[in-house]
Amino acid sequence: MIDPQRFREVMASFPSGVVVLTAFGLDSLPRGLTVSAFCAVSLGPPLALACIDKTSNTLPAVQQAGSFTANILAAGREQLARRMASKLSDKFDGIAWRRPESGQGGPILEVDAAAYAVCTLTQTIEAGDHWILLGQVVEGEQREGVSPMIFSRRGYFGL
């Protein structure tokens, strides 16, 4: 089996988008974390998946709400990506967000996202130290002229 550090180095060479996954907790407060594993799964029905660490503080909110929002971060939002990757309790202070029109999912990061997808949780699959969240996309939008940010080899880049 490959050494964990070597595995990280190999996987870090694969560029990915930067997504802030959000949900509302039972207390109606926003929760969120940064993920790099997010992708489309199916067009009919529209399905997407995200991978989330089992120790994430946001995971219980996603599971309880049965939905999440994938905010695809805009280029130049490295500071927000790092903030959402932390264990801070006040991650959303000073950040513009709104609730999805569908009533599902978590906060939509109005200013910081190049696009977003609101998903209802259809399945969770245990995979090592993560859960794979499979969601049906019920709402989404892209901001015209706003480029997404990418992550590769521990660095953030614009397109």
C-alpha positions in Angstrom: 0.0 0.0 0.0 1.2 3.5 -0.8 2.6 5.7 2.0 0.0 8.3 3.2 2.3 11.2 2.5 3.2 10.0 -1.0 -0.6 9.5 -1.6 -1.2 13.1 -0.6 1.5 14.3 -3.0 0.2 12.3 -5.9 -3.4 13.4 -5.3 -2.4 17.1 -4.8 -1.1 17.1 -8.4 -4.7 16.7 -9.7 -6.2 20.1 -10.1 -9.7 20.5 -8.7 -12.3 23.2 -8.1 -12.7 24.7 -4.7 -16.1 24.2 -3.1 -17.5 25.5 0.2 -20.2 23.0 1.2 -22.8 24.5 3.4 -25.8 23.4 5.5 -27.9 24.7 8.3 -27.7 23.1 11.8 -30.6 22.3 14.0 -30.1 25.7 15.6 -30.7 27.3 12.1 -27.1 28.6 12.1 -25.0 28.2 9.0 -22.2 25.6 8.8 -19.6 25.1 6.1 -16.3 23.6 5.1 -14.0 23.6 2.1 -13.9 20.5 -0.1 -12.0 19.7 -3.3 -13.9 16.5 -4.1 -17.0 17.6 -5.9 -18.3 16.6 -9.3 -21.3 15.9 -11.5 -22.5 12.3 -11.5 -25.6 12.2 -13.7 -27.6 14.5 -16.0 -30.9 12.5 -15.7 -31.6 12.9 -12.9 -29.2 15.7 -12.1 -26.8 14.3 -9.5 -23.6 15.6 -7.9 -21.3 14.2 -5.3 -19.1 15.6 -2.6 -16.7 13.9 -0.2 -16.6 15.1 3.4 -14.3 14.0 6.3 -16.1 12.0 9.0 -14.7 14.4 11.6 -16.2 17.5 9.9 -18.2 19.9 12.1 -20.5 20.4 9.1 -21.3 16.8 8.6 -24.0 16.5 11.3 -25.8 19.6 9.8 -25.8 18.0 6.3 -27.1 14.7 7.7 -29.8 16.3 9.8 -31.0 18.7 7.1 -30.8 16.1 4.4 -29.4 18.7 2.0 -26.4 20.9 1.2 -25.3 23.6 -1.1 -22.0 23.4 -3.0 -20.6 26.9 -3.6 -18.0 26.8 -6.3 -15.7 29.5 -5.2 -14.7 32.4 -7.5 -11.0 33.0 -8.3 -9.3 35.2 -5.7 -11.2 33.8 -2.7 -8.3 31.9 -1.2 -8.7 33.6 2.2 -12.4 32.3 2.4 -11.4 28.8 1.3 -8.8 28.7 4.1 -11.2 30.1 6.6 -13.9 27.5 5.8 -11.2 24.8 6.0 -10.6 25.7 9.6 -12.5 24.7 12.8 -13.5 28.3 13.6 -17.0 28.7 15.0 -17.6 32.1 13.5 -16.8 31.2 9.8 -19.8 33.1 8.4 -19.2 36.4 10.3 -19.0 39.3 7.7 -19.8 37.0 4.8 -22.7 37.8 2.5 -25.0 34.8 2.0 -28.7 34.0 1.4 -31.0 31.1 1.8 -31.9 29.0 -1.3 -35.3 29.7 -2.9 -36.1 25.9 -2.7 -35.9 25.9 1.1 -33.3 23.1 0.8 -29.5 23.2 1.2 -27.3 25.7 3.0 -26.2 29.2 2.6 -25.5 30.5 -0.9 -22.3 32.6 -0.9 -23.6 35.5 -3.1 -20.4 37.4 -3.6 -17.8 34.7 -3.3 -19.2 31.9 -5.6 -18.8 31.6 -9.3 -21.7 29.1 -9.2 -23.7 27.1 -6.8 -25.7 23.8 -6.7 -28.3 23.1 -4.0 -28.7 19.4 -3.4 -31.0 17.1 -1.5 -29.1 14.2 0.0 -30.1 11.0 -1.7 -27.4 8.6 -0.5 -24.3 8.5 1.7 -21.6 6.0 1.1 -18.9 5.3 3.7 -15.4 5.4 2.1 -12.4 5.2 4.5 -12.2 8.3 6.6 -14.8 10.2 4.5 -18.4 10.0 3.5 -19.4 10.4 -0.1 -22.5 12.5 -0.3 -24.7 11.9 -3.3 -27.2 14.7 -3.9 -29.9 15.5 -6.4 -29.5 19.1 -7.7 -32.7 21.0 -7.1 -31.4 24.6 -7.7 -28.3 26.2 -9.1 -26.9 29.1 -11.0 -23.6 30.4 -12.4 -22.5 34.0 -12.3 -21.7 35.2 -15.8 -18.1 36.5 -16.2 -16.9 35.1 -12.8 -14.1 32.6 -13.1 -13.8 29.7 -10.6 -10.8 29.1 -8.5 -8.7 25.9 -8.7 -6.6 24.1 -6.2 -3.4 22.1 -7.1 -0.3 21.1 -5.1 -1.6 23.0 -2.1 -2.0 26.3 -4.0 -5.0 28.3 -5.2 -5.1 29.7 -8.7 -7.6 31.5 -11.0 -8.4 30.3 -14.5 
